[in-house]
Amino acid sequence: MSKQYLQTHTLPDAQPTDIFSLAVTPSQLLSVSGSSSIRVHSTKGQIIHADTPDDEHPYPLVQTLEKVHSLGCHHVCTGLDGRTAASTGFGGEVKVWRCNEDGEWSKKSELKPEEKRAGEHWALALNENGQYLACTTHDGRINVYDTSQGDTLTKFAQYETKGSFGMCVDISPNGEMTASGHQNGSIYIFNNSTQRLTHSLSGLVKPVRSVKFSPANKYLAAAGDARIIALYDTQSGEQVANLTGHASWIMSLDWNWSGEYLLSGSYDGKAKIWSLERRECVATQTESEKCLWAVKWLPKSASARNETFVTAGAGKTLAFYREASGT
C-alpha cells in the first residue's frame, strides 16, 4: 500500500543560496547554505494543515547566526538531545554550538584546519549527547573529537581508510559505531569502543554521498551516484537489500523515528519514502527539477498525529510535507 504526503508549507528564500544541509532538534530546524549564516526555524508544537493561511507562519525564523563561515557552510548536524550542533565551512573550519534553556545558540568551540585547503574537514556527525563529533577529511581520515573539554576540541580517535575523500559520516544512535562513505564508493563501519575497523562494505562503486544508521542500530543505509540505496546489516556487514527507483544521484538519507521508513532526496528534485518491511518505494514527492541537497524528518511530537518531513536544495526553499490522514 502506498502512502500519501501533502505539501503543507513552503518557506521561499529560506537562505540566500543553495541550502546544502539540515539538522533538527526536538523544537528547531537548522539550515546552512553557500552563504555565511546558520538560520534557525522553530518547529515547536506545530500542527500544520494544508489550508493554513500564508500569513500564519508555522515555522518562524527565531535566530540567525551571522558570518559563521566566511566562504559558506556545507554541513550542519545536531546531537539527538538537541543541545549541541556542529557546522563546517568551505574553508575547512569546524564550529561547535551550544543551545541554552531559551533555545538560543552560541559558539562553544572552533577547530581550524591544519592545512588551508577545501575539504580538510567535510562531513560531520554528532553522537546522541553531543560529546563526540566525527569529521571526514580530504585524505580519507575520520577524526573523532571530544567536544566536552571547554572551548577546545580534543581528538578522541582517528580512523584510517584507503585514502579516498570522505563524503559522508554517521554515528549510530547507541554510539557504538561510526560509518563513513567515500568518493571511490567505499563504505566503512568502525567500532568506537575498540577504535578498529569492523566492516569494509561492498556494493557501491561510485561516490557515496550519504550514510545513515537506523534508529535501532540494526541497519546502515548508504547511497550516492550509483542511484541505488544499499541496505546493510551492521552486525554481519551483509548487504540485505538494494532499493532502486531514483533516476539521479542520491544526495541525502534520513530514517523516521521508528525506523519503518527511509527518506531520500535526489539531484533530480525528487524525494522518496521507502518501506523497510516491503523494501520498496511507497511515496514520491517532486518539489521541482532543482537538486534536493538535504531531506530530514521532523521529530514526532505528541501534538502531531502524522509525520512531517522537510526538503531543501538548489531552490533555496524549505518545503514541508505531512503524511495524509488514513494512509
Rosetta silent file (secondary structure, phi, psi, omega in degrees, C-alpha in Angstrom):
SEQUENCE: MSKQYLQTHTLPDAQPTDIFSLAVTPSQLLSVSGSSSIRVHSTKGQIIHADTPDDEHPYPLVQTLEKVHSLGCHHVCTGLDGRTAASTGFGGEVKVWRCNEDGEWSKKSELKPEEKRAGEHWALALNENGQYLACTTHDGRINVYDTSQGDTLTKFAQYETKGSFGMCVDISPNGEMTASGHQNGSIYIFNNSTQRLTHSLSGLVKPVRSVKFSPANKYLAAAGDARIIALYDTQSGEQVANLTGHASWIMSLDWNWSGEYLLSGSYDGKAKIWSLERRECVATQTESEKCLWAVKWLPKSASARNETFVTAGAGKTLAFYREASGT
SCORE:     score description
SCORE:     0.000 S_00000001
   1 L     0.000  131.774  179.850    0.000    0.000    0.000 S_00000001
   2 L   -80.483  163.854  176.861    1.359    3.396   -0.954 S_00000001
   3 L  -115.019  156.134  179.646    1.451    6.397    1.359 S_00000001
   4 L  -123.975  134.032  177.705    0.466    9.941    0.559 S_00000001
   5 E  -122.685  137.670 -178.994    2.154   13.110    1.748 S_00000001
   6 E  -107.612  134.783  174.395    0.771   16.608    1.293 S_00000001
   7 E   -74.184  117.346 -173.057    2.921   19.694    0.905 S_00000001
   8 E   -99.666  -25.890 -177.455    1.722   21.830    3.782 S_00000001
   9 E  -164.303  150.662  172.858    4.004   24.831    3.682 S_00000001
  10 E  -132.987  144.873  174.016    6.984   26.336    1.904 S_00000001
  11 E  -115.450   92.916 -179.981    9.466   28.946    3.049 S_00000001
  12 L   -67.973  150.206  179.715   10.859   30.582   -0.126 S_00000001
  13 L    51.942   43.248  178.115   14.303   32.180    0.054 S_00000001
  14 L   -67.519  -21.930  171.973   14.948   30.464    3.371 S_00000001
  15 L  -141.047  158.044 -178.425   18.636   31.016    2.604 S_00000001
  16 L   -68.987  -24.945 -178.015   20.330   33.379    0.108 S_00000001
  17 L  -135.004 -173.369  178.937   21.880   30.474   -1.852 S_00000001
  18 L   -46.827  133.497  175.322   21.566   26.679   -2.215 S_00000001
  19 E   -89.613  114.739 -172.764   20.652   25.007    1.079 S_00000001
  20 E   -92.907  -25.632 -172.470   23.203   22.220    1.490 S_00000001
  21 E  -154.492  148.928  177.598   22.359   20.683    4.852 S_00000001
  22 E  -129.168  151.244  173.743   19.632   20.454    7.504 S_00000001
  23 E  -144.530  149.919 -177.467   19.641   19.428   11.155 S_00000001
  24 E  -127.783  153.405  168.931   16.810   19.091   13.652 S_00000001
  25 L  -123.282  177.167  177.581   16.271   19.240   17.393 S_00000001
  26 L   -58.263  -16.997 -176.716   13.049   18.419   19.248 S_00000001
  27 L  -137.365    3.729 -175.470   11.881   22.010   18.621 S_00000001
  28 E  -142.444  158.626  174.271   14.037   23.562   15.890 S_00000001
  29 E  -124.110  124.048  178.555   15.251   23.203   12.308 S_00000001
  30 E  -106.155  137.739  177.294   18.741   24.440   11.397 S_00000001
  31 E  -131.941  147.654  176.597   19.766   25.141    7.798 S_00000001
  32 E  -134.085  157.604 -174.208   23.062   26.097    6.157 S_00000001
  33 E  -149.297 -170.265  175.751   23.945   27.215    2.664 S_00000001
  34 L   -69.283   -5.787  174.108   26.599   28.734    0.464 S_00000001
  35 L   -84.907 -179.182 -172.333   26.135   31.914    2.487 S_00000001
  36 L   -93.263    0.475 -170.715   27.945   32.520    5.764 S_00000001
  37 L  -109.554  159.542  169.105   24.978   32.182    8.143 S_00000001
  38 E  -111.087  128.898  179.580   23.084   29.460   10.002 S_00000001
  39 E  -110.724  139.599 -174.680   19.338   30.005   10.184 S_00000001
  40 E  -121.009  120.655  176.435   17.167   28.504   12.904 S_00000001
  41 E  -109.721  142.650  177.095   13.405   27.953   12.494 S_00000001
  42 E   -81.241  137.964  173.381   11.084   26.895   15.283 S_00000001
  43 L  -121.158   13.630 -170.328    9.069   23.687   14.813 S_00000001
  44 L   -70.870  123.878  171.261    7.678   23.627   18.341 S_00000001
  45 L    62.854   28.430 -177.475    4.116   22.460   18.786 S_00000001
  46 L   -91.128  129.040  168.359    3.124   22.898   15.153 S_00000001
  47 L  -114.291  107.216 -169.522    0.109   21.096   13.742 S_00000001
  48 L   -96.664  133.653  177.375    0.215   22.000   10.074 S_00000001
  49 L  -117.441  150.312 -176.898   -2.836   21.921    7.822 S_00000001
  50 L   -62.077  -26.048 -178.032   -2.896   22.182    4.051 S_00000001
  51 L   -98.149   19.559  177.198   -5.209   25.215    4.264 S_00000001
  52 L   -60.689  123.506  179.325   -3.007   27.181    6.674 S_00000001
  53 L   -59.761  148.972 -177.910   -3.133   30.825    5.509 S_00000001
  54 L   -61.251  -28.735 -177.113    0.145   32.210    4.218 S_00000001
  55 L   -82.277   -5.439  173.917    0.144   34.914    6.889 S_00000001
  56 L   -97.568   97.624 -169.644    0.064   32.305    9.654 S_00000001
  57 L   -82.090  106.203 -174.702    3.716   31.415    9.731 S_00000001
  58 L   -80.355  -16.958 -178.980    4.034   27.867   11.126 S_00000001
  59 L  -128.981   72.169 -174.431    7.849   27.722   11.104 S_00000001
  60 L   -67.593  145.637  172.741    9.058   31.152   12.247 S_00000001
  61 E   -73.556  119.905 -175.195   12.685   32.183   11.953 S_00000001
  62 E  -109.939  -16.371  178.543   13.868   32.506   15.560 S_00000001
  63 E  -162.379  142.684  171.032   17.615   33.069   15.170 S_00000001
  64 E  -125.191  119.927  175.129   20.248   33.800   12.536 S_00000001
  65 E   -89.033  106.858 -171.521   23.877   33.109   13.362 S_00000001
  66 L   -84.525  148.128  171.992   25.623   35.688   11.171 S_00000001
  67 L    49.005   48.548 -178.375   29.024   35.428    9.459 S_00000001
  68 L   -77.451  -49.519 -179.815   29.645   31.906   10.782 S_00000001
  69 L  -128.470  113.120 -169.261   31.687   30.586    7.839 S_00000001
  70 L   -61.875  -31.184 -179.029   33.159   33.261    5.582 S_00000001
  71 L   -97.597    6.733 -176.584   33.271   31.048    2.454 S_00000001
  72 L   102.751  160.766 -174.422   29.890   29.434    3.067 S_00000001
  73 E  -121.853  137.110 -177.244   28.749   26.393    5.018 S_00000001
  74 E  -118.704  -14.240  177.108   28.100   22.900    3.616 S_00000001
  75 E  -141.599  142.548  171.032   27.283   20.673    6.623 S_00000001
  76 E  -142.270  145.588  178.757   25.437   21.042    9.908 S_00000001
  77 E  -146.770  162.055  177.760   24.475   18.365   12.432 S_00000001
  78 E  -134.734  155.052  169.227   22.955   18.093   15.897 S_00000001
  79 L   -75.485  158.735 -176.531   23.053   15.617   18.744 S_00000001
  80 L   -63.450  -24.745 -179.499   19.821   13.749   19.389 S_00000001
  81 L   -80.927   -8.429  175.126   19.265   15.682   22.605 S_00000001
  82 L    76.671   11.319 -177.781   19.210   18.952   20.677 S_00000001
  83 L  -100.237  -16.097 -177.313   21.680   20.785   22.902 S_00000001
  84 E  -128.665  139.790  174.519   24.779   20.595   20.683 S_00000001
  85 E  -134.926  159.816  175.369   25.301   21.405   16.993 S_00000001
  86 E  -141.681  146.575  179.612   28.324   21.494   14.706 S_00000001
  87 E  -138.281  153.668  176.892   28.920   23.141   11.347 S_00000001
  88 E  -137.956  144.591 -175.194   31.727   23.153    8.813 S_00000001
  89 E  -114.320  174.190 -177.592   32.529   25.589    6.041 S_00000001
  90 L   -68.797  -11.101  173.830   34.277   25.611    2.694 S_00000001
  91 L   -83.743   -4.304  178.375   37.362   26.994    4.407 S_00000001
  92 L    92.411   -2.528 -178.331   37.741   23.715    6.298 S_00000001
  93 L   -81.928  150.173  176.794   36.918   25.130    9.737 S_00000001
  94 E  -119.210  136.039  176.628   34.590   23.356   12.197 S_00000001
  95 E  -126.847  138.648  179.031   32.485   25.175   14.795 S_00000001
  96 E  -109.921  137.160 -174.201   30.588   23.656   17.722 S_00000001
  97 E  -122.686  146.589  175.890   27.455   25.341   19.086 S_00000001
  98 E  -119.421  142.285  178.823   25.547   25.034   22.365 S_00000001
  99 E  -104.199  128.888 -179.409   21.843   25.730   22.882 S_00000001
 100 L   -86.864 -176.521 -176.251   20.754   27.403   26.124 S_00000001
 101 L   -65.513  -22.158  179.487   17.494   26.946   28.022 S_00000001
 102 L   -89.012    2.785  179.416   15.860   29.687   25.955 S_00000001
 103 L    81.853   16.491  179.495   16.608   27.889   22.688 S_00000001
 104 L  -101.621  139.857 -176.481   19.341   30.303   21.599 S_00000001
 105 E   -99.451  144.831  173.471   22.589   29.076   20.075 S_00000001
 106 E  -144.634  154.402 -176.874   26.090   30.397   20.744 S_00000001
 107 E   -71.903  133.680  177.804   29.543   29.246   19.683 S_00000001
 108 E  -102.568  -44.391 -177.220   31.315   26.948   22.112 S_00000001
 109 E  -154.836  166.681 -178.786   34.495   25.969   20.268 S_00000001
 110 E  -143.975  143.374  176.680   36.210   26.066   16.903 S_00000001
 111 E  -122.922  116.080  179.931   38.637   23.831   15.044 S_00000001
 112 L   -92.894  146.602 -176.893   40.708   25.455   12.329 S_00000001
 113 L   -66.652  144.876  176.285   42.202   23.345    9.532 S_00000001
 114 L   -70.709  -29.602  178.213   45.805   22.310    9.733 S_00000001
 115 L  -121.612  140.742  178.820   46.052   22.936    6.015 S_00000001
 116 L   -81.843   78.002  179.730   44.401   25.790    4.146 S_00000001
 117 L  -147.519  147.964  178.588   42.534   23.611    1.681 S_00000001
 118 L   -63.521  138.745  177.217   38.923   22.835    0.871 S_00000001
 119 L    84.552    6.560  175.424   37.692   19.618    2.406 S_00000001
 120 L   -56.879  -43.026  165.840   40.190   19.466    5.263 S_00000001
 121 L  -124.056  131.464 -175.177   37.052   18.861    7.288 S_00000001
 122 L  -120.745  -95.927 -176.305   33.986   17.891    5.298 S_00000001
 123 L   -78.190  155.501 -174.667   31.039   15.852    6.587 S_00000001
 124 E  -133.652  152.554  170.156   30.026   15.858   10.274 S_00000001
 125 E  -154.323  139.213  176.520   28.091   13.722   12.759 S_00000001
 126 E  -110.281  148.477  173.451   27.458   14.059   16.488 S_00000001
 127 L   -77.349 -178.944 -169.380   26.606   11.280   18.928 S_00000001
 128 L   -56.504  -46.436 -177.109   23.398   11.357   20.975 S_00000001
 129 L   -95.846    6.993  175.294   24.515   13.723   23.752 S_00000001
 130 L    78.382    8.874 -178.108   26.804   15.770   21.511 S_00000001
 131 L   -75.838  -35.899 -175.897   30.025   14.830   23.271 S_00000001
 132 E  -113.608  132.000 -177.648   31.693   13.176   20.287 S_00000001
 133 E  -119.602  121.077  177.214   31.982   14.738   16.851 S_00000001
 134 E   -99.342  135.056 -179.636   33.080   12.718   13.811 S_00000001
 135 E  -131.907  133.236  172.695   34.562   14.587   10.810 S_00000001
 136 E   -88.377  163.733 -177.638   35.656   13.244    7.439 S_00000001
 137 L  -134.253  170.372 -177.769   38.676   14.676    5.598 S_00000001
 138 L   -66.511  -25.265 -175.992   40.014   15.069    2.078 S_00000001
 139 L  -104.781   16.651  172.310   42.525   12.225    2.519 S_00000001
 140 L    94.375   -7.252  177.225   40.112    9.618    3.894 S_00000001
 141 L   -70.946  150.708  167.347   40.662   10.023    7.645 S_00000001
 142 E  -118.719  110.555  179.444   37.739   10.125   10.037 S_00000001
 143 E   -95.051  134.831  177.231   38.663   12.224   13.060 S_00000001
 144 E  -114.914  124.242 -176.462   36.566   11.944   16.221 S_00000001
 145 E  -113.328  147.557  172.682   36.720   14.869   18.656 S_00000001
 146 E   -92.191  120.661 -176.547   35.580   15.259   22.251 S_00000001
 147 L   -92.691   -0.481 -171.405   33.515   18.458   22.495 S_00000001
 148 L   -88.637   -2.497 -175.056   33.178   18.440   26.294 S_00000001
 149 L   -92.222   68.941  176.620   36.601   19.913   27.112 S_00000001
 150 L    63.457 -134.104 -178.580   35.725   23.577   27.499 S_00000001
 151 L   -97.011   18.573 -178.670   36.279   25.669   24.382 S_00000001
 152 L  -119.210  137.630  172.831   38.748   23.204   22.863 S_00000001
 153 L   -90.634  120.384 -178.233   38.070   20.229   20.606 S_00000001
 154 E  -104.553  128.720 -179.110   40.242   17.304   21.746 S_00000001
 155 E   -69.031  124.110 -178.472   40.961   14.477   19.310 S_00000001
 156 E   -97.173  -38.193 -178.617   39.498   11.247   20.725 S_00000001
 157 E  -156.489  158.545  174.169   40.162    8.837   17.839 S_00000001
 158 E  -138.074  120.649  179.705   41.367    8.732   14.260 S_00000001
 159 E  -102.073  133.142 -179.367   40.160    6.114   11.804 S_00000001
 160 L  -102.786  140.187  174.224   42.209    5.406    8.694 S_00000001
 161 L  -122.776 -163.131 -177.690   40.804    4.301    5.339 S_00000001
 162 L   -85.079    9.704  168.403   42.377    3.770    1.933 S_00000001
 163 L   100.073    4.812  179.240   42.641    7.491    1.370 S_00000001
 164 L   -84.787  145.907 -178.318   39.595    8.436   -0.690 S_00000001
 165 L   -46.990  127.624  178.670   37.785   11.700    0.093 S_00000001
 166 E   -84.550  109.204 -173.338   35.304   11.182    2.941 S_00000001
 167 E   -92.518  -19.969 -177.204   31.976   12.495    1.645 S_00000001
 168 E  -158.038  158.029 -177.386   29.665   11.471    4.497 S_00000001
 169 E  -155.019  152.760  174.525   29.689   10.124    8.037 S_00000001
 170 E  -151.104  150.210  173.469   27.265    8.986   10.734 S_00000001
 171 E  -111.861  133.253 -177.449   27.420    7.810   14.355 S_00000001
 172 L   -63.463  150.665 -178.755   24.970    5.091   15.398 S_00000001
 173 L   -55.775  -32.378  178.740   22.226    6.116   17.867 S_00000001
 174 L   -84.616   -1.173  176.683   23.734    3.866   20.564 S_00000001
 175 L    77.735    3.943 -174.618   27.163    5.444   19.977 S_00000001
 176 L   -83.179  -23.286 -172.601   28.866    2.117   19.302 S_00000001
 177 E  -131.381  148.438  168.650   29.631    2.587   15.589 S_00000001
 178 E  -121.468  132.734  178.257   30.880    5.211   13.148 S_00000001
 179 E  -120.138  146.147  178.287   30.241    4.772    9.415 S_00000001
 180 E  -136.671  148.153  175.214   31.779    6.688    6.534 S_00000001
 181 E  -121.715  146.107 -167.782   31.175    6.854    2.776 S_00000001
 182 E  -129.546  164.360 -176.173   33.848    7.854    0.269 S_00000001
 183 L   -61.461  -31.285 -178.641   34.381    9.267   -3.188 S_00000001
 184 L   -85.929    6.928  179.026   35.628    5.923   -4.551 S_00000001
 185 L    93.306   -3.318 -179.317   32.469    4.100   -3.410 S_00000001
 186 L   -73.314  147.267  175.448   33.971    2.611   -0.256 S_00000001
 187 E  -134.217  132.217 -177.720   31.875    2.316    2.930 S_00000001
 188 E  -128.564  146.604  170.400   33.368    1.529    6.330 S_00000001
 189 E  -121.445  127.472  179.889   31.966    0.776    9.784 S_00000001
 190 E  -113.061  147.090  174.505   34.236    1.318   12.811 S_00000001
 191 E   -89.144  120.325 -175.474   33.765    0.161   16.398 S_00000001
 192 L   -74.362  -20.158  178.774   34.028    3.204   18.664 S_00000001
 193 L   -78.180  -47.863 -179.064   34.988    1.152   21.731 S_00000001
 194 L   -87.961  -15.120 -176.399   37.894   -0.717   20.179 S_00000001
 195 L    58.011   37.960  178.838   38.586    2.056   17.612 S_00000001
 196 E  -123.113  157.416  176.157   39.014   -0.638   14.973 S_00000001
 197 E   -68.994  128.061  177.351   37.511   -1.307   11.565 S_00000001
 198 E   -96.866  -46.772 -178.309   34.538   -3.665   11.843 S_00000001
 199 E  -142.109  137.653  165.507   33.345   -3.878    8.234 S_00000001
 200 E  -108.477  112.661 -167.411   34.504   -2.751    4.830 S_00000001
 201 E   -96.528  141.446  178.682   31.285   -2.871    2.829 S_00000001
 202 L  -105.731  169.910  174.953   30.893   -3.631   -0.851 S_00000001
 203 L   127.612  -30.372  179.037   28.065   -2.808   -3.225 S_00000001
 204 L  -118.630  125.391 -176.158   28.565    0.801   -4.354 S_00000001
 205 L  -110.277    8.090  177.885   31.310    1.578   -6.877 S_00000001
 206 L  -124.179  168.688 -176.789   30.567    5.284   -7.272 S_00000001
 207 L   -48.708  135.212  179.323   30.791    8.217   -4.829 S_00000001
 208 E  -101.237  119.407 -173.250   28.793    7.688   -1.629 S_00000001
 209 E  -103.583  -12.252  179.559   27.051   10.895   -0.559 S_00000001
 210 E  -154.425  134.380  169.852   25.046    9.739    2.466 S_00000001
 211 E  -128.832  140.757 -175.860   25.248    7.028    5.145 S_00000001
 212 E  -150.531  122.782  175.514   22.645    6.691    7.882 S_00000001
 213 E   -76.049  144.323  174.444   22.188    4.235   10.760 S_00000001
 214 L   -73.080  158.481 -176.149   18.648    3.090   11.555 S_00000001
 215 L   -57.346  -32.046 -179.635   17.237    4.117   14.972 S_00000001
 216 L   -91.321    7.264  175.785   17.674    0.601   16.404 S_00000001
 217 L    71.975    3.760 -172.886   21.275    0.434   15.080 S_00000001
 218 L   -78.987  -33.429 -174.528   20.476   -2.712   13.058 S_00000001
 219 E  -123.195  152.974  168.528   20.867   -1.302    9.551 S_00000001
 220 E  -121.393  124.554  173.888   23.076    1.135    7.685 S_00000001
 221 E   -98.847  139.183 -179.947   21.666    2.775    4.565 S_00000001
 222 E  -139.921  141.663 -177.562   24.131    4.156    2.008 S_00000001
 223 E  -157.453  164.310  178.721   23.549    5.951   -1.288 S_00000001
 224 E   176.807 -133.580 -171.879   25.099    8.266   -3.835 S_00000001
 225 L   -72.786  -13.796  177.209   25.955    8.463   -7.513 S_00000001
 226 L   -73.696  -10.645  175.218   25.091    4.803   -8.186 S_00000001
 227 L    69.199   15.128  173.140   21.406    5.865   -7.813 S_00000001
 228 E  -122.662  156.332  172.236   20.605    2.941   -5.525 S_00000001
 229 E  -105.193  115.897  177.874   20.213    2.747   -1.751 S_00000001
 230 E   -91.588  133.868 -179.082   22.221   -0.135   -0.328 S_00000001
 231 E  -114.473  124.813 -175.869   20.985   -1.544    2.975 S_00000001
 232 E  -118.555  145.484  169.394   23.482   -3.364    5.225 S_00000001
 233 E   -80.615  121.612 -173.015   23.178   -5.424    8.393 S_00000001
 234 L   -71.531  -22.993  179.975   25.524   -3.654   10.823 S_00000001
 235 L   -80.792  -46.325 -177.034   26.433   -6.819   12.742 S_00000001
 236 L   -91.417  -21.997 -174.066   27.279   -9.122    9.839 S_00000001
 237 L    79.538    3.236 -177.564   28.172   -6.483    7.242 S_00000001
 238 L   -74.808  138.421  173.879   25.932   -8.313    4.769 S_00000001
 239 E   -80.782  117.336 -171.828   24.147   -6.294    2.109 S_00000001
 240 E  -103.603  -12.527  179.471   20.492   -7.220    2.635 S_00000001
 241 E  -162.904  152.272  166.722   18.730   -5.023    0.056 S_00000001
 242 E  -120.079  121.751  178.226   19.096   -2.688   -2.911 S_00000001
 243 E  -101.284  117.380 -174.715   16.415   -0.005   -3.160 S_00000001
 244 E  -118.503  150.195  179.123   16.085    1.240   -6.739 S_00000001
 245 L   155.367  -25.076  176.651   13.946    3.951   -8.308 S_00000001
 246 L   -74.650  141.390 -178.445   15.881    7.207   -8.267 S_00000001
 247 L   -98.117   -1.395 -179.283   16.930    8.442  -11.713 S_00000001
 248 L  -145.428 -178.905 -178.775   19.792   10.629  -10.489 S_00000001
 249 L   -53.078  140.927  176.015   22.363   10.939   -7.722 S_00000001
 250 E   -98.042  119.587 -170.535   21.006   10.417   -4.215 S_00000001
 251 E   -97.536  -26.171 -170.186   22.207   13.274   -2.039 S_00000001
 252 E  -152.215  144.949  177.440   20.613   12.688    1.376 S_00000001
 253 E  -132.892  149.854  173.931   19.075    9.953    3.566 S_00000001
 254 E  -159.794  132.543  176.259   17.146   10.013    6.839 S_00000001
 255 E   -85.953  146.770  171.961   15.247    7.379    8.867 S_00000001
 256 L   -75.634  174.068 -170.196   11.976    8.212   10.565 S_00000001
 257 L   -61.275  -31.722 -176.949   11.753    7.918   14.361 S_00000001
 258 L   -91.244  -12.799 -176.094   10.544    4.287   14.329 S_00000001
 259 L    80.376    8.595  179.663   12.891    3.011   11.624 S_00000001
 260 L   -80.136  -28.191 -174.142    9.951    1.855    9.500 S_00000001
 261 E  -132.436  142.976  178.754   10.559    4.349    6.703 S_00000001
 262 E  -116.098  131.255  179.974   13.629    5.774    4.997 S_00000001
 263 E  -103.874  137.170  178.320   13.548    9.180    3.304 S_00000001
 264 E  -134.776  147.361  177.786   15.820   10.002    0.364 S_00000001
 265 E  -125.691  141.977 -170.909   16.459   13.137   -1.676 S_00000001
 266 E  -122.986  162.446  178.077   17.897   13.249   -5.175 S_00000001
 267 L   -63.059  -23.559 -178.222   19.708   15.569   -7.548 S_00000001
 268 L   -86.124    5.673  176.397   16.637   15.478   -9.843 S_00000001
 269 L    90.744    4.337 -178.507   14.448   17.179   -7.231 S_00000001
 270 E   -99.976  140.041  170.823   12.545   14.098   -6.092 S_00000001
 271 E  -111.997  136.766 -179.731   12.119   12.881   -2.507 S_00000001
 272 E  -125.721  146.334  175.142   11.140    9.259   -1.943 S_00000001
 273 E  -113.075  129.599 -175.092    9.861    7.365    1.096 S_00000001
 274 E  -116.712  137.609  175.696   10.833    3.695    1.349 S_00000001
 275 E   -87.668  124.288  177.977    9.244    0.972    3.465 S_00000001
 276 L   -65.195  -41.358 -177.931   11.828   -1.098    5.331 S_00000001
 277 L   -64.674  -44.257 -176.629    9.421   -4.024    5.632 S_00000001
 278 L   -89.157  -14.919 -179.689    8.446   -4.085    1.967 S_00000001
 279 L    57.222   44.184  178.814   11.837   -2.922    0.652 S_00000001
 280 E  -152.758  163.326  178.754   10.176   -0.646   -1.882 S_00000001
 281 E   -75.030  131.770 -179.631    9.232    2.976   -2.507 S_00000001
 282 E  -114.891   -5.341  176.876    5.793    3.878   -1.103 S_00000001
 283 E  -163.025  144.751  175.450    5.694    7.603   -1.959 S_00000001
 284 E  -132.784  129.436  177.885    7.422   10.088   -4.263 S_00000001
 285 E  -118.467  136.720  178.611    7.283   13.868   -3.890 S_00000001
 286 E  -120.966  109.699  178.058    8.536   16.303   -6.529 S_00000001
 287 L   -78.679  -47.352 -179.851    9.212   19.842   -5.380 S_00000001
 288 L  -168.024 -173.035  175.912   10.843   20.975   -8.609 S_00000001
 289 L   -88.676    1.860 -179.009   13.538   19.922  -11.027 S_00000001
 290 L   -84.885  145.367 -174.512   16.142   21.607   -8.832 S_00000001
 291 L   -54.836  136.649  169.036   18.502   19.459   -6.793 S_00000001
 292 E   -96.359  107.010  178.593   17.485   18.396   -3.286 S_00000001
 293 E   -78.179  -28.759 -172.215   20.680   18.598   -1.266 S_00000001
 294 E  -146.531  139.914  172.173   19.043   17.671    2.044 S_00000001
 295 E  -134.144  147.206 -175.202   15.954   15.878    3.379 S_00000001
 296 E  -155.465  133.244  168.627   15.004   15.440    7.033 S_00000001
 297 E   -75.002  140.639  169.624   12.173   14.020    9.133 S_00000001
 298 L   -84.473  142.338 -179.659   10.994   16.341   11.874 S_00000001
 299 L   -55.910  138.929 -179.845   10.885   14.660   15.293 S_00000001
 300 L   -72.360  134.329 -179.571    7.474   13.206   16.039 S_00000001
 301 L  -118.726  161.462 -179.048    5.603   15.157   18.707 S_00000001
 302 L   -65.933  -24.990 -177.172    2.583   14.336   20.838 S_00000001
 303 L   -83.017  -15.615 -177.345    0.654   17.181   19.204 S_00000001
 304 L  -111.700  117.748 -178.564    1.148   15.901   15.648 S_00000001
 305 L   -74.299  -33.545 -175.276   -0.606   12.701   14.683 S_00000001
 306 L  -111.650  149.168 -175.436    1.080   12.404   11.298 S_00000001
 307 L   -75.607  150.818 -179.278    4.741   12.555   10.446 S_00000001
 308 E  -127.976  140.735  171.520    6.327   15.540    8.712 S_00000001
 309 E  -131.177  164.206 -176.938    9.499   15.862    6.669 S_00000001
 310 E  -129.920  144.948  177.610   11.292   18.796    5.087 S_00000001
 311 E  -123.741  153.842  179.498   13.298   19.125    1.878 S_00000001
 312 E  -155.580  156.241  179.637   15.833   21.753    0.800 S_00000001
 313 E   176.866 -137.636 -173.491   18.269   22.356   -2.017 S_00000001
 314 L   -69.710  -17.088  178.230   19.062   24.485   -5.035 S_00000001
 315 L   -77.603   -6.280 -179.360   15.661   26.188   -4.900 S_00000001
 316 L    63.699   17.051 -175.481   16.661   27.926   -1.630 S_00000001
 317 L  -113.164  141.689  167.705   13.259   26.850   -0.280 S_00000001
 318 E   -95.582  120.100 -179.602   12.276   24.808    2.756 S_00000001
 319 E  -115.379  128.390 -175.454    9.321   22.599    1.754 S_00000001
 320 E  -109.495  135.823 -178.862    7.335   20.746    4.419 S_00000001
 321 E  -126.767  137.549  178.888    5.303   17.593    3.803 S_00000001
 322 E  -120.823  140.232  176.625    2.839   15.883    6.147 S_00000001
 323 E   -62.118  130.375  179.882    1.523   12.355    5.929 S_00000001
 324 L   -71.054  143.886 -179.412   -2.092   12.412    4.756 S_00000001
 325 L   -63.468  138.805  175.818   -4.641   11.036    7.208 S_00000001
 326 L    88.874   -1.435  178.851   -5.700    7.480    6.545 S_00000001
 327 L   -94.628    0.000    0.000   -2.616    6.398    4.597 S_00000001
